[in-house]
Amino acid sequence: MEGNRDSRASVVLEKGQPFGVIKAYDYLRDAKGNIVLDTNGKFMRGDLIIAGQGVAPLSMGFSNDFSYKNFTLSVFVDAKFGGEIYSATNQLGTRYGLSEQTLPGREGGIAVSGTDVNGNPVNTTVSAYDYWRSYSDVTSNFVYDADFVKLRAVSLSYNFPKANLAKTPFQSVSLAFSAHNLWTIYDKVPNIDPESNYSNSNAQGLERASMPLTRNYGLTLNVKF
């Protein structure tokens, strides 16, 4: 088991479930599954539920080399599908009003309607502060589809013609420019990289205050004597 640092979500091994499921808190619900509000119209946190699978079951990659005369272009694209991730970055951003989704309701509040724990109707307006803080307590709201497709690496190399090396001590010379983590072609997680994890163990699927992957560039000169 691997727990989120503020105990709002965890990755666990559970009998009969896929390897490494994410458990997070659902809304408090009535016997029919309807969301229950408190008397002031705020959400209440309910039971822990299985909200996703931390380890993506499908990984794939595509690589190819394109050659023209003395130039070679190499491209590598990789992808993962079927996994989810709990983002404490988005949960905390929502809780403290730092994420874009908390903009609605800042002027005039947010109208809510439903029933309380006793089945009584609730129709009121909740301040943006109270609405989004209670929403952030329901941590299953922050478990996202972590599918992605990335342009992982590109390199362009040039092999100097042997005729140009005839009067040198070199058998071959090549110059290559490479770049990594260039472009996230597709993903559905807001504000964070879908590969963000703060555990290198098998308990994948938890993120908090992660930094995005950095782009890396390199220039390589290969010389053979």
C-alpha positions as CSV (number, residue, x, y, z in Angstrom):
1,M,0.0,0.0,0.0
2,E,1.2,3.5,-0.8
3,G,-0.7,6.5,0.7
4,N,-1.0,10.1,-0.5
5,R,0.9,12.4,1.8
6,D,-2.2,13.9,3.2
7,S,-4.1,10.6,3.5
8,R,-6.7,11.6,1.0
9,A,-6.0,8.8,-1.5
10,S,-4.0,5.6,-1.6
11,V,-2.9,2.8,-3.9
12,V,-3.6,-0.7,-2.6
13,L,-3.6,-4.3,-3.5
14,E,-7.2,-5.6,-3.2
15,K,-8.4,-9.1,-3.8
16,G,-10.3,-9.5,-7.1
17,Q,-9.2,-6.1,-8.4
18,P,-6.5,-5.2,-10.9
19,F,-3.0,-4.7,-9.7
20,G,-2.5,-1.4,-7.8
21,V,-6.0,0.2,-7.6
22,I,-6.4,3.8,-6.5
23,K,-8.8,4.4,-3.6
24,A,-10.2,7.9,-2.9
25,Y,-13.2,9.4,-1.1
26,D,-16.6,9.5,-2.8
27,Y,-19.5,11.9,-2.1
28,L,-21.7,11.0,0.8
29,R,-24.7,9.3,-0.8
30,D,-28.1,8.1,0.2
31,A,-29.4,4.6,-0.2
32,K,-30.3,5.3,-3.8
33,G,-26.9,6.6,-4.6
34,N,-27.8,10.2,-4.8
35,I,-25.4,12.9,-3.5
36,V,-26.3,14.1,0.0
37,L,-25.7,17.8,1.0
38,D,-25.4,19.2,4.5
39,T,-28.0,21.8,5.6
40,N,-25.8,24.6,4.3
41,G,-25.6,23.1,0.8
42,K,-22.0,21.9,1.0
43,F,-20.8,18.4,-0.2
44,M,-19.9,15.9,2.4
45,R,-17.2,13.2,2.1
46,G,-18.4,9.6,2.0
47,D,-16.8,6.2,1.7
48,L,-13.5,5.2,0.1
49,I,-14.1,3.8,-3.3
50,I,-12.0,2.3,-6.1
51,A,-11.5,5.2,-8.4
52,G,-8.9,3.9,-10.8
53,Q,-5.9,1.7,-11.6
54,G,-2.5,3.3,-11.0
55,V,-0.4,1.0,-13.3
56,A,-1.4,1.4,-17.0
57,P,-2.1,-2.1,-18.4
58,L,-1.1,-1.1,-22.0
59,S,2.2,0.4,-23.0
60,M,3.3,0.9,-26.6
61,G,5.9,2.6,-28.7
62,F,6.8,3.4,-32.3
63,S,10.2,4.1,-33.7
64,N,11.4,4.6,-37.2
65,D,14.5,5.9,-39.0
66,F,14.3,7.9,-42.2
67,S,17.4,8.1,-44.3
68,Y,18.3,10.4,-47.2
69,K,21.8,10.4,-48.6
70,N,24.0,11.0,-45.5
71,F,21.2,12.2,-43.2
72,T,19.3,10.0,-40.8
73,L,16.2,11.2,-38.9
74,S,15.1,9.0,-36.0
75,V,11.7,9.4,-34.3
76,F,10.4,7.6,-31.2
77,V,6.8,7.9,-30.0
78,D,5.5,6.1,-26.9
79,A,2.1,5.9,-25.2
80,K,0.3,4.3,-22.2
81,F,-3.4,3.5,-21.9
82,G,-5.8,2.3,-19.3
83,G,-4.3,3.8,-16.1
84,E,-5.4,6.6,-13.8
85,I,-3.7,9.1,-11.5
86,Y,-4.8,10.9,-8.4
87,S,-3.5,14.5,-8.5
88,A,-3.1,16.2,-5.2
89,T,-1.8,19.2,-7.1
90,N,-5.3,19.7,-8.6
91,Q,-7.0,18.8,-5.3
92,L,-5.0,21.5,-3.4
93,G,-5.3,24.0,-6.2
94,T,-9.1,23.6,-6.0
95,R,-9.2,23.7,-2.2
96,Y,-7.3,27.0,-2.1
97,G,-8.9,28.6,-5.1
98,L,-5.8,28.4,-7.3
99,S,-7.2,26.3,-10.2
100,E,-9.2,27.7,-13.1
101,Q,-12.2,25.6,-12.3
102,T,-12.8,27.6,-9.1
103,L,-13.5,30.8,-11.0
104,P,-17.3,30.2,-11.2
105,G,-19.2,31.5,-8.2
106,R,-16.7,34.1,-7.0
107,E,-19.3,36.8,-7.5
108,G,-22.7,35.8,-6.1
109,G,-21.9,32.2,-5.1
110,I,-23.1,28.9,-6.6
111,A,-26.7,27.8,-6.5
112,V,-27.1,24.2,-5.3
113,S,-30.1,21.9,-4.8
114,G,-30.6,18.4,-3.4
115,T,-31.4,16.8,-0.1
116,D,-29.7,16.5,3.3
117,V,-29.0,13.3,5.3
118,N,-32.6,13.3,6.5
119,G,-34.1,13.6,3.1
120,N,-35.1,17.2,3.5
121,P,-34.8,19.5,0.4
122,V,-31.8,21.8,0.2
123,N,-32.0,24.8,-2.1
124,T,-29.5,27.5,-1.4
125,T,-26.6,29.5,-2.6
126,V,-23.1,28.5,-1.4
127,S,-20.1,30.8,-1.4
128,A,-17.4,29.9,-3.9
129,Y,-15.1,29.4,-0.9
130,D,-17.4,26.8,0.8
131,Y,-18.4,25.1,-2.4
132,W,-15.0,24.4,-3.7
133,R,-13.5,23.5,-0.3
134,S,-16.3,20.9,0.2
135,Y,-15.9,19.7,-3.4
136,S,-12.1,19.2,-2.8
137,D,-12.9,16.9,0.1
138,V,-14.3,14.4,-2.3
139,T,-10.9,13.2,-3.6
140,S,-12.3,10.9,-6.3
141,N,-13.0,14.1,-8.2
142,F,-9.2,14.3,-8.7
143,V,-8.6,10.9,-10.2
144,Y,-8.0,11.4,-13.9
145,D,-7.5,9.3,-17.0
146,A,-3.7,9.1,-17.3
147,D,-3.6,8.0,-21.0
148,F,-1.0,9.8,-23.0
149,V,0.9,9.8,-26.3
150,K,4.3,11.6,-26.4
151,L,6.9,12.4,-29.0
152,R,9.6,11.1,-26.8
153,A,12.8,11.5,-28.8
154,V,14.0,12.9,-32.2
155,S,17.5,12.8,-33.5
156,L,19.0,14.0,-36.8
157,S,22.5,12.8,-37.7
158,Y,24.8,13.4,-40.6
159,N,27.6,11.0,-41.7
160,F,30.4,12.8,-43.4
161,P,31.3,11.2,-46.7
162,K,34.3,8.9,-46.6
163,A,35.7,10.7,-49.6
164,N,36.0,13.8,-47.5
165,L,37.9,11.8,-44.9
166,A,40.5,10.2,-47.2
167,K,43.3,12.6,-46.2
168,T,42.5,12.5,-42.5
169,P,43.2,9.9,-39.8
170,F,39.5,9.2,-39.3
171,Q,37.6,6.2,-40.6
172,S,34.2,7.8,-40.0
173,V,32.8,11.0,-38.5
174,S,29.1,11.6,-37.7
175,L,27.4,14.6,-36.0
176,A,24.0,14.2,-34.4
177,F,21.5,16.5,-32.7
178,S,19.0,14.9,-30.4
179,A,16.0,16.1,-28.3
180,H,13.9,14.3,-25.7
181,N,10.4,14.9,-24.2
182,L,9.6,17.3,-27.0
183,W,5.8,17.1,-27.2
184,T,2.8,15.6,-25.4
185,I,0.6,14.8,-28.4
186,Y,-2.4,13.7,-26.3
187,D,-3.4,13.6,-22.7
188,K,-6.4,14.3,-20.6
189,V,-5.0,15.3,-17.2
190,P,-5.3,19.0,-16.4
191,N,-2.3,21.0,-15.1
192,I,0.1,18.1,-14.6
193,D,2.2,15.6,-16.6
194,P,0.3,12.3,-16.8
195,E,3.5,10.5,-15.9
196,S,3.9,12.3,-12.6
197,N,4.4,9.9,-9.7
198,Y,6.2,10.4,-6.4
199,S,6.8,6.7,-6.0
200,N,9.2,4.5,-8.0
201,S,7.7,1.4,-6.5
202,N,4.8,-0.6,-8.0
203,A,2.4,1.7,-6.3
204,Q,1.9,4.1,-9.2
205,G,-0.9,6.6,-9.5
206,L,-0.3,9.2,-6.9
207,E,1.0,12.7,-7.6
208,R,1.6,15.8,-5.5
209,A,3.3,19.1,-6.4
210,S,5.2,17.5,-9.3
211,M,7.4,19.2,-11.8
212,P,6.8,18.7,-15.5
213,L,9.3,16.6,-17.4
214,T,12.1,18.7,-18.9
215,R,13.1,18.8,-22.5
216,N,16.7,17.7,-23.1
217,Y,18.8,18.6,-26.1
218,G,22.2,17.2,-27.0
219,L,24.8,17.4,-29.7
220,T,27.0,14.3,-30.3
221,L,30.2,14.0,-32.3
222,N,31.3,10.4,-33.1
223,V,34.7,9.8,-34.5
224,K,36.4,6.5,-35.4
225,F,40.1,6.2,-36.1
